[in-house]
Amino acid sequence: ALALSASEGIFRGMGDTSAPLRAGLVASLANLLLDPGLMIWPARLGVTGAAAATGASQVVACCLLLRSLHRQLFSRPPSAAASDPASA
């Protein structure tokens, strides 16, 4: 949860509010799909299943945000890569 909050804050600080929104939507959908499977059928874990589904959906959102952050910070523009003589 801490890494998710931190990565959301980094994106908001960079002025990008759409990436945290998309990650939150994916996390909500994952939680919506995992809750019935872990709470009711087939696992029948009850509240423990709901907690596991919420934790798993937060991990998914965190991974999506960290992947997007890595791409934004460490990817070079294609024009710079093509004009770099060291890459040839």
C-alpha positions as a Markdown table, in Angstrom:
| # | Residue | x | y | z |
|---|---|---|---|---|
| 1 | Ala | 0.0 | 0.0 | 0.0 |
| 2 | Leu | 2.9 | 2.3 | 0.7 |
| 3 | Ala | 4.5 | 1.8 | -2.7 |
| 4 | Leu | 1.2 | 2.3 | -4.4 |
| 5 | Ser | 0.6 | 5.6 | -2.6 |
| 6 | Ala | 4.1 | 6.8 | -3.2 |
| 7 | Ser | 4.0 | 5.9 | -7.0 |
| 8 | Glu | 0.6 | 7.7 | -7.2 |
| 9 | Gly | 2.2 | 10.8 | -5.6 |
| 10 | Ile | 5.1 | 10.7 | -8.0 |
| 11 | Phe | 2.8 | 10.7 | -11.0 |
| 12 | Arg | 0.7 | 13.5 | -9.6 |
| 13 | Gly | 3.9 | 15.5 | -8.9 |
| 14 | Met | 4.9 | 15.0 | -12.5 |
| 15 | Gly | 1.5 | 16.3 | -13.6 |
| 16 | Asp | 0.2 | 13.0 | -14.8 |
| 17 | Thr | -3.1 | 12.2 | -13.2 |
| 18 | Ser | -4.3 | 9.8 | -15.8 |
| 19 | Ala | -1.9 | 6.9 | -15.0 |
| 20 | Pro | -3.0 | 6.6 | -11.4 |
| 21 | Leu | -6.6 | 6.8 | -12.5 |
| 22 | Arg | -6.1 | 4.0 | -15.0 |
| 23 | Ala | -4.2 | 1.9 | -12.4 |
| 24 | Gly | -7.0 | 2.5 | -9.9 |
| 25 | Leu | -9.6 | 1.4 | -12.4 |
| 26 | Val | -7.7 | -1.8 | -13.2 |
| 27 | Ala | -7.3 | -2.5 | -9.4 |
| 28 | Ser | -11.0 | -2.0 | -8.9 |
| 29 | Leu | -11.9 | -4.4 | -11.7 |
| 30 | Ala | -9.4 | -6.9 | -10.4 |
| 31 | Asn | -10.9 | -6.6 | -6.9 |
| 32 | Leu | -14.4 | -6.9 | -8.4 |
| 33 | Leu | -13.5 | -10.1 | -10.1 |
| 34 | Leu | -11.4 | -11.6 | -7.2 |
| 35 | Asp | -13.8 | -10.9 | -4.4 |
| 36 | Pro | -16.6 | -13.4 | -5.4 |
| 37 | Gly | -14.0 | -16.1 | -6.2 |
| 38 | Leu | -12.2 | -15.8 | -2.9 |
| 39 | Met | -15.1 | -14.9 | -0.6 |
| 40 | Ile | -18.0 | -16.9 | -1.9 |
| 41 | Trp | -17.2 | -19.6 | -4.4 |
| 42 | Pro | -15.0 | -21.7 | -4.8 |
| 43 | Ala | -12.5 | -20.7 | -2.0 |
| 44 | Arg | -15.1 | -19.7 | 0.6 |
| 45 | Leu | -12.6 | -17.7 | 2.6 |
| 46 | Gly | -15.0 | -15.0 | 3.8 |
| 47 | Val | -13.4 | -11.8 | 5.1 |
| 48 | Thr | -10.0 | -13.3 | 4.6 |
| 49 | Gly | -10.7 | -13.8 | 0.9 |
| 50 | Ala | -11.9 | -10.2 | 0.6 |
| 51 | Ala | -8.7 | -9.0 | 2.2 |
| 52 | Ala | -6.6 | -11.2 | -0.1 |
| 53 | Ala | -8.5 | -9.9 | -3.1 |
| 54 | Thr | -7.9 | -6.3 | -2.1 |
| 55 | Gly | -4.3 | -6.9 | -1.4 |
| 56 | Ala | -3.8 | -8.6 | -4.8 |
| 57 | Ser | -5.6 | -5.8 | -6.6 |
| 58 | Gln | -3.3 | -3.2 | -5.0 |
| 59 | Val | -0.3 | -5.2 | -6.0 |
| 60 | Val | -1.5 | -5.2 | -9.6 |
| 61 | Ala | -2.1 | -1.4 | -9.5 |
| 62 | Cys | 1.4 | -0.9 | -8.0 |
| 63 | Cys | 3.1 | -3.0 | -10.6 |
| 64 | Leu | 1.3 | -1.1 | -13.4 |
| 65 | Leu | 2.3 | 2.2 | -12.0 |
| 66 | Leu | 5.9 | 1.2 | -11.4 |
| 67 | Arg | 6.2 | -0.2 | -14.9 |
| 68 | Ser | 4.8 | 3.0 | -16.4 |
| 69 | Leu | 7.1 | 5.1 | -14.2 |
| 70 | His | 10.1 | 3.1 | -15.4 |
| 71 | Arg | 9.1 | 3.6 | -19.0 |
| 72 | Gln | 8.7 | 7.3 | -18.6 |
| 73 | Leu | 12.0 | 7.8 | -16.7 |
| 74 | Phe | 14.4 | 5.5 | -18.4 |
| 75 | Ser | 13.3 | 5.3 | -22.0 |
| 76 | Arg | 15.1 | 7.3 | -24.5 |
| 77 | Pro | 13.2 | 9.0 | -27.3 |
| 78 | Pro | 13.6 | 7.1 | -30.7 |
| 79 | Ser | 15.2 | 10.1 | -32.4 |
| 80 | Ala | 17.9 | 10.3 | -29.7 |
| 81 | Ala | 18.6 | 6.6 | -30.0 |
| 82 | Ala | 18.9 | 6.8 | -33.8 |
| 83 | Ser | 21.3 | 9.8 | -33.8 |
| 84 | Asp | 23.6 | 8.3 | -31.1 |
| 85 | Pro | 26.8 | 7.1 | -32.7 |
| 86 | Ala | 27.5 | 4.8 | -29.7 |
| 87 | Ser | 24.4 | 2.7 | -30.4 |
| 88 | Ala | 25.5 | 1.9 | -33.9 |
